[in-house]
Amino acid sequence: MIPIVFFLNCHESIDHLFFTCPVARVVWACVAQCFGANDIPVNLEREVHVWGVAAICWAMWKARNKSCFDKKLIKKPVEIVCHAGALMKF
């Protein structure tokens, strides 16, 4: 299995980081599958469950920072989903 890495990009935007980069797309696909949804959000402009989206975005942000600054690779994007779930449970 090839680890998935967030890349630090000088043109990085909020939409790219949280919705359109390959890691984010896999994370949202996992979440959508868990809830039986057939679409993945592409930005923060649609009405969603705020706490869930916030937890997922926070988990992606933390994973991105670990990848960029600590050089810790993300082996499975589902780890981000699990981290978000733990945040919501806490």
PyMOL commands that set and color helices and strands:
alter all, ss='L'
color gray80, all
select helices_A, chain A and resi 14-20+22-35+50-69+78-89
alter helices_A, ss='H'
color red, helices_A
deselect
rebuild
show_as cartoon
